[in-house]
Amino acid sequence: MLHAPEIARAAGLDFWNDVITQKEFNAPEAYLGGPIACVENGDTITIDLNTDSIDCTELQDIETATKRFNQWQQAVKGNGGIHPHAAKVENRLLKRMRATARPALQGGGM
């Protein structure tokens, strides 16, 4: 049985597969409150291969972006510095990974 990545590759969509499945890159960004943390279900994401950019149409509006970021900060503040959607971590290795996570602008790694 083929999984989504294999199906995408067979269709010649290697780029899309890489963008969509980069959890190692997106998880730290969202956990730390980077721009991806403010994207919500139903938002329009535009990928422009000519400018090498990925944008969320809804976050182009400064008021919307500010509102969503403030909501994210309030959720984190009210939950001891961790977003309520982030699972509790007891494993020592996972705690270390979480503590060293960096947003995309700083390399997006752990």
matplotlib code that plots the C-alpha trace (Angstrom):
import matplotlib.pyplot as plt

x = [0.0, 1.4, 1.5, 0.9, 4.6, 5.0, 1.8, 3.0, 6.4, 4.7, 2.7, 5.9, 5.0, 8.2, 8.2, 4.7, 5.4, 8.5, 6.6, 3.6, 5.4, 8.2, 7.0, 10.6, 10.6, 7.0, 6.7, 9.4, 8.0, 4.5, 5.6, 7.5, 4.7, 6.2, 4.0, 2.8, 1.3, -1.2, -2.5, -5.9, -8.0, -9.5, -6.8, -5.6, -1.9, -0.1, 3.1, 5.0, 7.8, 9.0, 9.8, 10.4, 7.7, 4.9, 2.2, -1.0, -3.5, -5.4, -2.2, -1.4, -4.0, -2.1, -5.1, -5.8, -2.2, -1.9, -5.2, -4.1, -0.6, -2.1, -4.5, -1.6, 0.3, -2.6, -3.1, 0.6, 0.6, -2.4, -0.9, 2.5, 4.5, 3.3, 0.5, -2.5, -2.4, 1.2, 1.2, 2.7, 6.2, 7.8, 10.5, 13.9, 14.9, 11.6, 12.0, 15.5, 14.2, 11.4, 13.9, 16.2, 13.6, 14.2, 11.8, 12.3, 14.1, 16.7, 17.1, 14.0, 15.7, 16.1]
y = [0.0, 3.4, 6.2, 9.9, 10.6, 7.8, 8.8, 12.4, 11.3, 9.0, 12.1, 14.1, 16.3, 15.9, 19.6, 19.6, 16.5, 18.2, 21.4, 19.6, 16.9, 18.9, 18.3, 18.7, 22.2, 23.3, 21.9, 24.1, 27.1, 26.5, 25.6, 28.8, 31.0, 31.7, 32.7, 29.1, 29.0, 31.7, 29.8, 28.3, 25.7, 27.1, 29.7, 30.2, 29.3, 30.5, 28.9, 31.0, 29.1, 32.2, 34.1, 31.0, 32.2, 30.6, 33.1, 32.9, 35.3, 35.9, 36.9, 39.6, 41.7, 43.2, 43.3, 39.6, 38.6, 40.7, 39.3, 35.7, 36.2, 37.8, 34.9, 32.5, 34.4, 34.4, 30.7, 30.1, 32.5, 30.8, 27.3, 27.8, 28.8, 25.9, 26.1, 24.0, 22.1, 21.0, 17.5, 17.1, 15.7, 13.4, 11.8, 13.4, 13.4, 15.0, 17.6, 18.4, 18.6, 21.0, 23.1, 23.5, 24.1, 27.1, 28.9, 28.9, 32.2, 30.7, 27.5, 25.7, 22.8, 21.2]
z = [0.0, -0.9, 1.6, 0.7, 0.1, -2.3, -4.2, -4.4, -5.7, -8.3, -9.5, -9.7, -6.7, -4.6, -3.7, -2.3, -0.3, 1.2, 2.1, 3.6, 5.6, 7.2, 10.8, 12.1, 10.7, 11.5, 15.0, 16.6, 14.8, 16.0, 19.5, 19.9, 18.5, 15.1, 12.2, 11.6, 15.1, 14.0, 10.9, 11.5, 9.8, 6.6, 6.0, 2.5, 2.0, -1.1, -2.2, -4.8, -6.5, -8.3, -5.1, -2.8, -0.4, 1.6, 2.8, 4.7, 3.1, 6.3, 8.2, 5.6, 7.6, 10.5, 12.8, 12.2, 12.7, 15.9, 17.2, 16.6, 18.1, 21.2, 21.5, 21.3, 23.9, 26.3, 25.9, 26.6, 29.6, 31.1, 30.8, 32.5, 29.4, 27.2, 24.7, 25.8, 22.5, 23.1, 24.8, 28.2, 28.0, 30.6, 28.5, 29.1, 25.4, 24.3, 27.1, 25.7, 22.1, 23.2, 25.2, 22.2, 19.5, 17.3, 14.9, 11.1, 11.1, 13.4, 11.5, 12.5, 14.3, 17.6]

ax = plt.figure().add_subplot(projection="3d")
ax.plot(x, y, z, "-o")
ax.set_aspect("equal")
plt.show()
